Amino acid sequence: MLEADAERGQILAKSTLRNLKMMLDNSYKWKWISLIFTISTTAFLVISVSVWVVKDRQIEAAKLPSCALDSDKQVSRSKRQAASQADVFAAITPEEIDEVLDYLYSDTDLNLTKPDEAAIDSSFIHTLELQPPNKKRVLDYLSGSGGQPERMAKVLIFRGDATPPVLQEYIVGPLSNISVAKVMNTTARKTTIPYNFRPFSSFEFKAIYKYIIRYIATHAGHVLLESYNATPFDCGSQCLRFAMTPISSAFLPNGERKSWFWFAYDIEFYTLHPLDFQYRVNMTSANPKEWTIENVWYAKQMFSSLDDFLTQYTRGNINKTVMNFPSAEENKYSSLEFREPLFPEAVLRPPIQVEPDGSRITAAGNEIHYLAWDLKYRMSPTVGLQLFDVNFDGERILYEISLQEVVVTYSGFSPSARMLNYADSAGLFGTRCRGLLPSVDCPANARFFNTHLYSANEGGHRTYENAMCVFEHTTNTPVRRHRAYGRIGAFYGGLVSSVLVVRTILSVINYDYIYDFYFYQTGAVEVKISLTGYLGTTFHTPEENPYGVHIKEGINAGIHNHLFHLKVDLDVKGTENKFETLDIKVENKTDPWVDGGYHIQTYYERNVKETELDAVCNYNFSTPKYLLVSSHNATSAQGLPRSYRLLPRGMSNMLVNSDYGFSNSISWARQQVAVTRHKDDEETSTSIFAMWDASDPVVDFARYIEDDENIVGRGYCCLGHPRNTTYPADRKCSQHRYGGNASVSLYHALQLL
């Protein structure tokens, strides 16, 4: 029996390898290359980005090893430092962070305070990370035709004690021998930023508790007890906590910073226990002692000040809200406790996946290897997980792929609900990735990676354990198969689909975003974002009905959009690429094979997009088309350009006027696809200031395409020069594209009710 099983296993292995070779063995190098972005709903929402690449190549058994990971290998600090210096993509190391800190703290003009002493009205380092080097220099270095680019650090400094207070982004370096620390010089974005655009910081929240919440508890604590049977301080097991709705600068006079705050019961999970006590705070001053409570909204009424509200409340002029603090049983609906009855009743464990010969994934430093795939990763405190130098079968297909922004826009009747527009990068994506749990967040056999980041919000240096994981699994769908029947014989050919998954999970307030990169053995790359966590809700009143669903007594789940933006820098057979569409049209012609007849059918026309504005794509069902990123020079034996096909799915249109309010902060959401010429200083499509900066965006993605530069077969590198400077055609680099499709910008938005 064992011999028979072994023989069958050998036959299956040989058949699988034979079928794989047959599938990939063609007369020309690339048969087809396609990039498909798929969006579907999983739990709340799934957003998928797929890159399909099939290259003709000979795969021998030696190229498909089963390589067990050695979990005992630990790289020493000195080796890690040396490895990072040799790898231009490696994250900044703890030693390099210390070097930058020592250099900046020695500059008395900056007057920096350390995180344990910092306050919102002091100067402190908010984030510190690696500044991406110039792409052309990196490619020259990787090809052996240039030296190693210098490693530089990018530092965001809060200058709360300056006059006027500002935010400044510094470039510091070169690392290991620092000689320069200066404010970034670029016209692609602002690098000295108004202080009212500052992102969230732990020091601001501490000031809110000290100067605002304490004031309300002191003067209106009796109202909170009478209305909600809870208070924010000295509350035992019946406590209140606050939540914050930042008000975009587009709705405020120039230079002001204001937010709506609201109370909720401090139980699992507080976003499902909102209350109707809201208050607007003017936080314009860098000195929190000068912050003021401007308005109070309670029981569907607006009051001009806290004093006005308390006067009306004492006189009995208000229809008071009266609620009881939820009991443990009443709170079960909003917790992760198991519900009764359990299923299945019998304790039966679910299926698990095993690796009979050990893992086929190897990892060292920031490099991951899997079958024909090689890639590097970096965790940025601001952007989060970034993948670089993604190679398939020894050829680079992606220079970078990364999530740029997650935006959630709400609607509602109450002032805090209608102003609720979150740009989640303000919470620093990299610091939100931590604590992945084996067997739940990732398979038990996954390889987990820690990251080390610097953020003042987290006390400075911090190692984030289990920040990401990698694993292999089968999709349970054949990557290809066919069974044929016929008189002269039948045959079957098939291949199991196995994929490498690189995963991290962002936990931002109430939402958890499961962020996956899938790498298929065919050369496909899929990016998938799945949503879970808790709903964001508001206190229910009849006036909220048009804006959401009354899900439980006192609770309204508001209508909202989740918008995601990804940047993918794709190189198709090198860096000289173009963007084109195959426009599907209908012809009505005389049928030459039928006398007097006619025939209606579809055909396509190839349409090369010459400029950035020409390349903008707004999806239209009535004008179907294939979207292609193609090599400008490389063609097949039949003369067709080597291309990636882009297939966006699950998109929704942004209905709010593009020039209204918060919309100016997310100008990337105006199109589903946008292509821009590569410029190194156009590093991101958004910024961590986007939640506040709509009146004058720090990064205005619309500017990247409004200058309408040519994008066919060339993309002049700025190499640190102003963005509108042009260079001779021999100074070429790849086109740089943003968004959800490989090297292009794709905006995905689905509406959740």
C-alpha distance (Angstrom), angle and dihedral (degrees) to the residues before:
residue distance angle dihedral
M1 . . .
L2 3.81 . .
E3 3.82 90.8 .
A4 3.81 90.6 50.7
D5 3.81 90.8 49.8
A6 3.79 90.6 48.9
E7 3.80 91.4 49.3
R8 3.80 91.5 49.6
G9 3.80 89.4 49.2
Q10 3.80 91.5 52.9
I11 3.80 91.4 48.8
L12 3.81 90.9 49.8
A13 3.81 92.1 48.1
K14 3.81 92.3 49.9
S15 3.79 91.9 45.5
T16 3.80 91.9 49.3
L17 3.78 92.9 50.0
R18 3.81 91.8 45.7
N19 3.80 91.8 50.9
L20 3.79 91.6 47.3
K21 3.79 91.6 52.0
M22 3.79 91.7 46.4
M23 3.78 90.7 50.4
L24 3.79 93.9 52.3
D25 3.81 99.9 34.6
N26 3.80 108.9 100.5
S27 3.79 137.4 146.4
Y28 3.76 94.1 -107.7
K29 3.76 133.7 47.4
W30 3.82 100.8 -109.0
K31 3.78 121.4 26.2
W32 3.75 96.1 -174.8
I33 3.76 137.5 -25.5
S34 3.75 121.7 -159.1
L35 3.75 137.6 174.0
I36 3.79 116.2 -155.4
F37 3.76 124.2 -176.1
T38 3.78 110.6 -161.4
I39 3.76 125.0 -169.5
S40 3.78 121.9 -168.9
T41 3.76 138.6 150.6
T42 3.81 120.1 -95.0
A43 3.80 116.5 166.8
F44 3.81 94.4 -30.7
L45 3.79 101.1 -16.8
V46 3.79 141.8 -16.9
I47 3.76 123.2 -160.5
S48 3.79 115.0 -167.1
V49 3.77 131.3 -167.4
S50 3.80 115.7 -170.2
V51 3.77 129.4 -169.6
W52 3.78 113.5 -168.6
V53 3.78 114.9 -164.5
V54 3.78 123.7 166.4
K55 3.77 115.6 -179.6
D56 3.77 125.0 -176.0
R57 3.77 108.9 -118.0
Q58 3.75 142.5 139.1
I59 3.80 111.7 -108.2
E60 3.72 115.8 -163.2
A61 3.76 126.5 -168.7
A62 3.77 89.8 -107.1
K63 3.82 89.7 63.9
L64 3.78 92.8 57.0
P65 3.81 102.9 60.3
S66 3.76 128.2 166.1
C67 3.77 101.4 -129.7
A68 3.77 117.4 -175.3
L69 3.79 115.9 -144.0
D70 3.75 114.7 -119.5
S71 3.80 102.2 -137.4
D72 3.80 91.3 -176.0
K73 3.81 94.7 65.8
Q74 3.78 110.4 106.7
V75 3.79 121.7 179.2
S76 3.78 113.7 -137.9
R77 3.79 120.3 -124.5
S78 3.81 91.6 -108.6
K79 3.80 92.4 49.9
R80 3.78 90.7 46.2
Q81 3.79 90.3 52.5
A82 3.80 91.6 49.3
A83 3.81 91.6 46.8
S84 3.80 92.3 51.2
Q85 3.77 91.8 50.9
A86 3.80 90.1 53.2
D87 3.80 93.9 45.7
V88 3.78 113.2 66.9
F89 3.82 91.1 -161.6
A90 3.82 98.8 51.7
A91 3.80 117.8 116.5
I92 3.76 119.3 -107.2
T93 3.81 109.7 -83.5
P94 3.82 128.0 -129.2
E95 3.80 88.4 -109.7
E96 3.79 91.9 53.0
I97 3.81 90.2 47.1
D98 3.81 90.0 54.1
E99 3.79 89.9 48.9
V100 3.81 91.5 53.7
L101 3.80 92.6 45.2
D102 3.80 92.7 50.7
Y103 3.79 90.9 49.9
L104 3.81 95.1 48.5
Y105 3.80 95.9 42.2
S106 3.79 88.2 54.9
D107 3.81 90.0 60.3
T108 3.81 102.1 91.8
D109 3.81 91.7 -170.2
L110 3.81 89.7 68.6
N111 3.83 92.1 52.4
L112 3.80 90.9 -155.9
T113 3.78 122.9 -170.4
K114 3.79 123.3 -155.8
P115 3.82 120.7 -113.3
D116 3.81 94.5 -101.9
E117 3.83 89.8 56.5
A118 3.80 101.8 32.0
A119 3.80 126.0 116.4
I120 3.77 133.3 -177.4
D121 3.82 90.1 -99.9
S122 3.82 94.2 51.3
S123 3.80 133.6 76.2
F124 3.80 115.9 -100.9
I125 3.80 141.2 151.2
H126 3.80 108.5 -99.8
T127 3.83 100.0 -177.8
L128 3.78 136.4 0.6
E129 3.81 124.4 -169.6
L130 3.79 144.8 141.0
Q131 3.78 116.7 -69.0
P132 3.83 107.2 -133.8
P133 3.81 109.4 -113.6
N134 3.79 123.6 -124.7
K135 3.80 108.7 -73.1
K136 3.80 97.2 -137.0
R137 3.78 91.3 52.0
V138 3.79 89.5 49.1
L139 3.79 92.4 51.1
D140 3.80 91.0 47.2
Y141 3.80 89.4 50.8
L142 3.80 93.4 48.0
S143 3.80 91.2 48.8
G144 3.79 92.1 49.3
S145 3.79 94.5 -115.4
G146 3.80 97.2 106.8
G147 3.75 143.5 33.2
Q148 3.78 126.3 -94.7
P149 3.81 112.1 -79.5
E150 3.77 115.9 -117.4
R151 3.78 116.1 -101.1
M152 3.79 111.6 -122.2
A153 3.79 132.2 -178.9
K154 3.80 127.7 -133.6
V155 3.79 114.5 -147.1
L156 3.80 129.4 -173.1
I157 3.80 111.7 -153.4
F158 3.80 125.1 -167.2
R159 3.82 106.7 -144.9
G160 3.78 96.7 -166.5
D161 3.81 93.2 153.7
A162 3.82 95.1 50.9
T163 3.79 123.4 103.5
P164 2.93 103.0 -95.3
P165 3.82 99.2 14.3
V166 3.81 112.9 -121.5
L167 3.79 143.7 170.0
Q168 3.80 115.9 -120.3
E169 3.79 132.3 -170.0
Y170 3.79 113.4 -148.3
I171 3.78 132.9 -165.7
V172 3.80 111.7 -144.9
G173 3.78 128.0 -175.0
P174 2.87 164.3 -30.0
L175 3.77 89.7 -98.3
S176 3.81 116.1 -125.4
N177 3.81 88.5 27.7
I178 3.81 108.6 37.2
S179 3.77 116.2 -168.3
V180 3.81 103.7 148.4
A181 3.80 135.1 56.4
K182 3.79 113.0 166.8
V183 3.78 140.7 146.1
M184 3.80 110.1 -89.8
N185 3.80 113.8 -95.6
T186 3.80 112.5 -146.4
T187 3.78 137.5 121.7
A188 3.82 92.7 -150.2
R189 3.80 92.7 80.9
K190 3.77 141.8 0.3
T191 3.79 115.7 -90.8
T192 3.80 98.6 178.8
I193 3.77 103.2 57.6
P194 3.82 133.1 -172.9
Y195 3.79 112.5 -101.0
N196 3.79 92.4 -126.7
F197 3.84 87.4 67.9
R198 3.81 92.3 59.7
P199 3.82 116.0 136.4
F200 3.79 123.2 -124.8
S201 3.78 115.7 -63.6
S202 3.77 132.0 -178.3
F203 3.81 88.6 -125.8
E204 3.79 92.3 59.3
F205 3.81 90.8 50.5
K206 3.80 90.3 50.1
A207 3.81 88.9 52.7
I208 3.80 90.8 48.9
Y209 3.80 90.6 55.2
K210 3.78 92.6 45.3
Y211 3.79 101.4 43.8
I212 3.82 106.6 21.8
I213 3.80 111.2 25.9
R214 3.80 92.0 40.2
Y215 3.81 90.2 50.5
I216 3.80 92.3 51.0
A217 3.80 92.2 46.0
T218 3.80 90.4 50.8
H219 3.80 97.1 47.4
A220 3.81 102.4 28.2
G221 3.80 102.4 25.8
H222 3.80 91.4 114.0
V223 3.82 89.7 56.2
L224 3.80 91.1 52.2
L225 3.80 91.6 49.6
E226 3.79 94.1 47.1
S227 3.80 94.3 44.2
Y228 3.82 102.8 36.5
N229 3.81 106.4 10.2
A230 3.81 89.0 -125.6
T231 3.82 141.5 86.5
P232 3.84 135.9 -161.9
F233 3.84 96.5 -118.2
D234 3.81 136.0 40.4
C235 3.77 87.2 7.0
G236 3.80 105.4 138.7
S237 3.80 108.7 -155.3
Q238 3.82 95.0 -19.2
C239 3.78 105.5 72.4
L240 3.76 139.1 154.0
R241 3.78 126.2 -142.0
F242 3.76 130.0 -169.8
A243 3.78 132.2 -122.7
M244 3.79 126.8 -161.6
T245 3.80 134.5 -133.0
P246 3.82 109.0 -169.4
I247 3.79 113.8 -146.8
S248 3.80 112.8 -134.6
S249 3.81 114.4 -121.4
A250 3.82 87.5 -120.6
F251 3.82 87.6 76.7
L252 3.82 96.1 45.3
P253 3.80 138.5 69.3
N254 3.79 113.3 -92.6
G255 3.80 114.3 -72.7
E256 3.81 97.8 11.5
R257 3.81 127.2 125.4
K258 3.79 118.9 -161.0
S259 3.79 136.8 160.4
W260 3.74 138.2 -172.2
F261 3.80 115.0 -129.1
W262 3.77 128.2 -165.9
F263 3.77 136.4 -175.3
A264 3.79 127.2 -120.4
Y265 3.78 134.1 175.7
D266 3.78 109.0 -88.8
I267 3.79 96.9 -125.7
E268 3.80 135.4 104.8
F269 2.92 106.5 -37.0
Y270 3.77 111.6 4.7
T271 3.85 96.3 -169.5
L272 3.82 86.6 66.9
H273 3.82 92.2 54.1
P274 3.83 104.8 57.7
L275 3.80 122.3 164.9
D276 3.78 132.1 -156.5
F277 3.81 99.6 -115.6
Q278 3.81 106.9 106.9
Y279 3.78 129.6 165.7
R280 3.79 133.8 -175.4
V281 3.79 117.4 -136.5
N282 3.79 127.9 -161.5
M283 3.83 104.8 -140.0
T284 3.79 98.1 167.9
S285 3.78 96.7 121.1
A286 3.79 120.3 78.5
N287 3.80 85.9 -138.5
P288 3.82 106.7 79.2
K289 3.81 90.8 -157.9
E290 3.81 85.9 72.7
W291 3.80 95.5 54.1
T292 3.80 114.3 116.8
I293 3.80 137.8 -161.9
E294 3.80 104.8 -125.1
N295 3.79 104.9 175.7
V296 3.79 140.6 12.1
W297 3.81 124.1 -155.1
Y298 3.80 114.8 -163.1
A299 3.82 132.5 157.8
K300 3.83 91.4 -2.8
Q301 3.81 92.5 -54.3
M302 3.80 129.4 113.3
F303 3.81 120.3 -141.4
S304 3.79 126.0 -165.9
S305 3.80 94.9 -131.6
L306 3.77 142.9 -6.8
D307 3.80 89.6 -99.6
D308 3.80 91.0 53.0
F309 3.80 90.3 50.0
L310 3.82 93.4 49.0
T311 3.81 91.4 48.4
Q312 3.80 92.5 52.3
Y313 3.81 91.5 43.7
T314 3.83 92.5 51.8
R315 3.81 92.0 48.0
G316 3.82 90.8 52.6
N317 3.79 93.4 -118.2
I318 3.82 92.1 132.2
N319 3.77 130.7 78.5
K320 3.80 93.7 -126.3
T321 3.79 124.9 -138.4
V322 3.82 114.3 -128.4
M323 3.81 121.0 -171.4
N324 3.78 136.1 160.7
F325 3.78 122.1 -129.4
P326 3.83 106.8 -103.5
S327 3.80 116.6 -101.8
A328 3.79 121.0 -130.5
E329 3.80 90.3 -101.1
E330 3.81 92.6 48.4
N331 3.79 90.2 50.1
K332 3.80 95.8 56.2
Y333 3.79 92.9 92.4
S334 3.81 90.9 64.7
S335 3.81 98.2 43.4
L336 3.79 135.3 77.4
E337 3.80 93.1 -117.8
F338 3.80 116.5 130.1
R339 3.77 115.9 -97.4
E340 3.78 123.3 -133.2
P341 2.95 131.9 -82.7
L342 3.79 98.5 39.9
F343 3.79 120.8 -144.0
P344 2.87 134.1 -114.0
E345 3.77 91.9 31.8
A346 3.79 90.5 -154.1
V347 3.79 114.0 69.4
L348 3.78 98.9 -115.2
R349 3.77 118.7 160.5
P350 3.83 119.9 -133.9
P351 3.81 122.6 -114.6
I352 3.78 118.3 -78.4
Q353 3.78 131.8 -158.1
V354 3.79 121.3 -123.8
E355 3.79 134.5 -165.2
P356 3.80 103.1 -139.9
D357 3.82 94.3 -169.8
G358 3.79 99.3 30.9
S359 3.76 129.8 -95.0
R360 3.79 121.4 -35.3
I361 3.81 89.3 -155.5
T362 3.77 123.4 92.2
A363 3.78 125.1 -172.1
A364 3.78 132.9 -175.9
G365 3.77 126.2 169.5
N366 3.78 105.9 -33.1
E367 3.81 94.7 -25.9
I368 3.80 126.3 104.2
H369 3.80 123.9 -167.7
Y370 3.78 126.0 -169.5
L371 3.80 124.2 165.0
A372 3.83 104.2 -58.5
W373 3.81 93.5 -10.2
D374 3.80 126.6 99.8
L375 3.78 123.0 173.7
K376 3.78 143.6 153.3
Y377 3.79 129.3 -139.0
R378 3.78 138.3 -159.3
M379 3.79 131.3 -174.8
S380 3.79 113.3 -141.2
P381 3.82 119.4 -164.8
T382 3.82 89.6 -136.6
V383 3.82 105.8 32.6
G384 3.80 98.7 28.1
L385 3.80 122.4 -149.8
Q386 3.81 114.9 15.5
L387 3.80 126.5 -179.0
F388 3.80 120.0 -153.4
D389 3.78 139.2 -176.7
V390 3.81 95.0 14.9
N391 3.81 108.5 -171.4
F392 3.79 129.6 -172.3
D393 3.77 117.8 -164.7
G394 3.78 90.8 -13.3
E395 3.81 96.2 -50.9
R396 3.79 125.6 105.9
I397 3.80 112.9 -122.3
L398 3.82 100.4 162.2
Y399 3.77 126.7 36.5
E400 3.81 93.1 -176.2
I401 3.78 139.5 -5.9
S402 3.79 122.0 179.3
L403 3.78 144.7 145.6
Q404 3.79 111.5 -102.2
E405 3.77 105.6 -176.4
V406 3.79 146.1 -7.1
V407 3.80 114.7 -155.8
V408 3.80 127.7 -174.7
T409 3.80 118.1 -169.7
Y410 3.81 120.9 -171.1
S411 3.78 137.0 -168.3
G412 3.79 129.5 -150.8
F413 3.79 150.9 133.5
S414 3.81 101.6 -107.8
P415 3.81 117.9 77.3
S416 3.81 94.6 -113.0
A417 3.84 92.9 47.9
R418 3.80 95.5 50.7
M419 3.81 93.0 47.0
L420 3.82 94.5 47.5
N421 3.81 107.0 120.4
Y422 3.78 114.7 147.0
A423 3.81 125.3 -165.9
D424 3.77 96.4 -171.9
S425 3.81 97.5 -159.1
A426 3.81 86.0 81.4
G427 3.80 85.7 75.6
L428 3.84 90.5 59.0
F429 3.80 108.2 -111.2
G430 3.79 96.2 -142.1
T431 3.80 92.7 57.9
R432 3.82 90.2 50.8
C433 3.84 92.0 62.8
R434 3.78 110.5 87.5
G435 3.77 147.7 110.3
L436 3.80 102.6 34.1
L437 3.80 108.0 -175.7
P438 3.83 119.8 -136.2
S439 3.80 115.1 -120.5
V440 3.82 92.3 18.4
D441 3.80 111.6 44.3
C442 3.80 91.2 25.1
P443 3.81 132.8 6.2
A444 3.79 116.6 -82.6
N445 3.80 90.3 -111.7
A446 3.81 94.2 53.1
R447 3.79 121.6 120.5
F448 3.82 111.1 -121.2
F449 3.79 126.4 -151.6
N450 3.78 131.3 -157.9
T451 3.79 121.4 -147.8
H452 3.78 131.0 -155.6
L453 3.80 118.6 -145.3
Y454 3.78 139.9 165.7
S455 3.79 120.3 -130.4
A456 3.78 128.9 147.6
N457 3.81 88.5 -143.4
E458 3.80 88.0 65.8
G459 3.80 95.9 42.5
G460 3.81 96.0 -93.3
H461 3.80 117.8 -80.1
R462 3.77 113.6 40.8
T463 3.78 137.7 161.5
Y464 3.79 112.7 -142.6
E465 3.78 108.1 -150.9
N466 3.81 119.6 -143.4
A467 3.79 91.3 2.6
M468 3.81 92.6 156.7
C469 3.77 139.9 2.9
V470 3.79 139.4 -156.5
F471 3.78 127.2 -154.1
E472 3.78 143.1 153.1
H473 3.76 124.1 -123.6
T474 3.77 139.6 162.2
T475 3.79 119.8 -111.1
N476 3.82 92.9 -144.9
T477 3.80 88.2 -129.2
P478 3.81 118.8 98.7
V479 3.75 113.2 -112.5
R480 3.80 84.5 -140.4
R481 3.79 136.1 -11.2
H482 3.76 142.7 158.5
R483 3.77 135.7 -178.1
A484 3.80 115.9 -163.5
Y485 3.78 129.6 -165.4
G486 3.79 125.6 -164.0
R487 3.78 146.7 141.3
I488 3.78 93.6 -100.4
G489 3.78 95.2 46.8
A490 3.78 146.4 -56.9
F491 3.78 132.8 -115.3
Y492 3.78 141.7 -175.4
G493 3.77 129.4 -151.9
G494 3.78 126.0 176.4
L495 3.79 143.8 151.4
V496 3.81 129.5 -153.2
S497 3.80 112.7 -124.3
S498 3.80 113.0 -126.7
V499 3.79 122.6 177.9
L500 3.77 139.9 -169.9
V501 3.81 112.4 -130.1
V502 3.80 123.4 -158.9
R503 3.80 108.0 -169.1
T504 3.75 140.9 -178.6
I505 3.81 130.2 164.7
L506 3.80 123.8 -142.0
S507 3.80 114.9 -152.3
V508 3.80 108.1 -162.8
I509 3.81 114.3 174.6
N510 3.82 102.3 -63.3
Y511 3.81 100.9 -9.7
D512 3.79 129.2 79.8
Y513 3.80 116.3 -159.3
I514 3.81 114.2 -160.5
Y515 3.78 103.8 -153.4
D516 3.83 116.4 -164.5
F517 3.78 136.0 179.9
Y518 3.81 112.4 -162.3
F519 3.81 119.6 -161.9
Y520 3.80 114.1 -167.8
Q521 3.79 127.2 -157.9
T522 3.82 88.6 -119.3
G523 3.80 91.3 62.0
A524 3.81 95.4 -97.9
V525 3.79 120.2 143.0
E526 3.78 120.5 -160.5
V527 3.79 126.1 -173.5
K528 3.78 114.7 -161.9
I529 3.80 130.1 -179.2
S530 3.80 117.5 -167.1
L531 3.79 123.6 -171.5
T532 3.77 128.0 -142.5
G533 3.80 137.1 140.3
Y534 3.81 125.5 85.0
L535 3.78 133.9 -30.3
G536 3.76 120.6 -107.0
T537 3.82 107.3 -128.6
T538 3.78 142.8 175.9
F539 3.78 134.6 -144.5
H540 3.79 108.2 -81.8
T541 3.76 123.3 -118.3
P542 3.82 126.6 156.1
E543 3.80 88.2 -104.4
E544 3.84 89.6 64.1
N545 3.82 93.1 61.0
P546 3.84 96.7 94.2
Y547 3.81 90.1 51.9
G548 3.78 102.0 50.7
V549 3.78 149.5 -24.4
H550 3.80 126.8 -62.6
I551 3.83 96.2 -130.3
K552 3.80 99.8 168.6
E553 3.77 138.5 -2.4
G554 3.78 107.4 -62.1
I555 3.83 94.4 2.0
N556 3.80 129.4 104.0
A557 3.82 122.5 -173.4
G558 3.78 103.2 -149.2
I559 3.76 127.0 -142.8
H560 3.79 110.6 -103.4
N561 3.79 144.8 162.1
H562 3.81 128.4 -128.8
L563 3.78 110.4 -152.1
F564 3.80 123.6 -170.7
H565 3.77 129.0 -170.0
L566 3.77 124.8 -167.8
K567 3.77 132.6 -174.3
V568 3.78 118.8 -144.9
D569 3.78 120.7 178.1
L570 3.79 103.4 -162.5
D571 3.80 126.1 -172.8
V572 3.81 113.4 -162.1
K573 3.81 108.4 -162.7
G574 3.78 89.7 -29.1
T575 3.78 134.4 -29.0
E576 3.81 101.9 -61.8
N577 3.78 102.4 91.9
K578 3.79 140.1 152.3
F579 3.78 135.8 -158.2
E580 3.80 118.6 -127.9
T581 3.77 140.4 161.5
L582 3.77 132.2 -142.7
D583 3.80 99.9 -141.3
I584 3.81 111.8 -150.0
K585 3.80 111.2 -140.9
V586 3.79 138.5 169.5
E587 3.78 125.5 -118.5
N588 3.79 127.9 -163.4
K589 3.80 107.8 -163.2
T590 3.72 140.6 155.7
D591 3.78 108.9 -88.3
P592 3.83 106.6 -122.7
W593 3.79 90.8 -158.7
V594 3.80 96.6 54.2
D595 3.79 121.8 58.1
G596 3.79 110.0 -118.4
G597 3.78 92.3 -8.9
Y598 3.77 132.9 122.7
H599 3.79 134.3 -152.9
I600 3.81 133.4 -149.8
Q601 3.81 118.9 -153.5
T602 3.77 143.0 140.4
Y603 3.78 127.7 -96.5
Y604 3.80 135.3 166.8
E605 3.79 138.7 -123.4
R606 3.80 122.3 -155.1
N607 3.82 111.4 -127.0
V608 3.81 118.7 -172.6
K609 3.81 111.4 -157.1
E610 3.77 108.6 -133.4
T611 3.81 102.1 -170.2
E612 3.79 141.0 25.0
L613 3.80 94.9 -103.0
D614 3.79 90.6 46.4
A615 3.81 88.6 54.7
V616 3.80 95.2 55.8
C617 3.81 109.8 117.3
N618 3.78 125.0 -157.7
Y619 3.76 108.4 -179.3
N620 3.79 116.1 -113.7
F621 3.81 123.2 177.0
S622 3.80 91.3 -154.1
T623 3.82 93.3 59.5
P624 3.83 106.3 45.9
K625 3.76 117.5 -173.3
Y626 3.77 144.0 164.0
L627 3.81 114.1 -115.7
L628 3.80 113.8 -144.6
V629 3.78 135.5 -176.3
S630 3.79 103.3 -159.7
S631 3.75 139.6 -176.3
H632 3.78 111.6 -105.8
N633 3.79 92.4 -144.4
A634 3.81 112.9 17.8
T635 3.81 116.6 85.9
S636 3.77 138.1 171.1
A637 3.79 123.6 -107.7
Q638 3.82 86.4 -91.7
G639 3.81 92.2 54.7
L640 3.81 97.6 -105.5
P641 3.82 117.2 139.8
R642 3.79 116.6 -110.7
S643 3.80 104.5 -109.3
Y644 3.74 148.9 173.4
R645 3.77 115.0 -135.9
L646 3.80 116.2 -138.3
L647 3.79 117.6 -152.1
P648 3.83 114.3 178.7
R649 3.79 116.5 -168.5
G650 3.79 138.8 179.1
M651 3.80 96.0 30.3
S652 3.77 127.5 157.4
N653 3.76 130.5 -161.0
M654 3.80 121.7 -113.6
L655 3.80 102.4 -118.7
V656 3.81 98.4 -173.6
N657 3.79 113.5 91.2
S658 3.78 109.9 -88.6
D659 3.81 92.4 -129.8
Y660 3.81 96.4 46.8
G661 3.78 124.7 106.2
F662 3.78 117.2 -61.3
S663 3.82 91.6 8.1
N664 3.80 91.1 85.5
S665 3.80 89.8 64.7
I666 3.81 91.4 57.8
S667 3.80 103.4 40.9
W668 3.82 87.9 148.2
A669 3.82 86.8 73.3
R670 3.81 92.7 68.3
Q671 3.81 93.6 82.1
Q672 3.76 135.3 35.3
V673 3.81 92.3 -142.1
A674 3.78 130.7 22.7
V675 3.80 129.4 169.7
T676 3.79 123.8 -158.8
R677 3.76 135.5 -176.9
H678 3.79 112.9 -104.0
K679 3.78 117.4 -95.3
D680 3.77 120.6 163.2
D681 3.78 93.2 -142.5
E682 3.82 90.5 55.8
E683 3.77 85.1 76.5
T684 3.80 101.5 150.3
S685 3.79 137.2 16.9
T686 3.79 93.4 -133.8
S687 3.81 141.6 11.0
I688 3.79 140.4 -133.4
F689 3.83 87.0 -104.2
A690 3.81 94.6 63.3
M691 3.80 95.4 103.3
W692 3.81 90.2 67.0
D693 3.80 109.1 20.5
A694 3.84 105.0 77.4
S695 3.81 92.6 118.0
D696 3.82 89.1 62.2
P697 3.83 111.9 0.4
V698 3.79 116.9 -140.4
V699 3.81 88.4 -146.4
D700 3.79 113.5 25.9
F701 3.79 106.9 -170.3
A702 3.80 90.9 -171.0
R703 3.82 88.7 69.2
Y704 3.80 90.0 60.1
I705 3.80 90.2 67.9
E706 3.81 103.7 23.4
D707 3.80 92.1 76.1
D708 3.83 83.6 65.1
E709 3.79 98.5 -146.8
N710 3.79 123.0 -176.9
I711 3.80 113.3 -93.0
V712 3.80 103.5 -178.5
G713 3.76 113.5 120.2
R714 3.75 96.7 -33.3
G715 3.75 141.6 64.4
Y716 3.77 115.9 -176.7
C717 3.80 113.5 -136.3
C718 3.77 115.5 -129.5
L719 3.82 91.5 -157.0
G720 3.80 90.3 -160.0
H721 3.81 95.1 -43.0
P722 3.83 123.5 122.6
R723 3.77 112.2 -68.6
N724 3.81 96.8 -116.1
T725 3.79 95.5 53.7
T726 3.82 114.4 110.7
Y727 3.77 128.0 -149.3
P728 3.78 136.6 -162.5
A729 3.78 116.4 -77.4
D730 3.78 92.2 -108.5
R731 3.82 89.4 70.1
K732 3.79 95.2 77.2
C733 3.75 134.0 159.4
S734 3.77 134.1 160.2
Q735 3.75 126.3 -69.6
H736 3.78 109.8 -99.4
R737 3.78 114.0 -139.4
Y738 3.73 132.7 -174.2
G739 3.74 135.4 -149.4
G740 3.73 141.8 30.3
N741 3.81 99.6 -28.5
A742 3.76 123.1 70.8
S743 3.82 108.4 -85.4
V744 3.78 90.5 -10.2
S745 3.75 135.7 80.4
L746 3.76 117.9 -102.1
Y747 3.77 123.4 177.9
H748 3.79 116.2 -157.5
A749 3.79 121.4 -171.7
L750 3.77 129.8 167.5
Q751 3.76 125.3 179.7
L752 3.78 119.0 -125.5
L753 3.77 120.1 -159.7
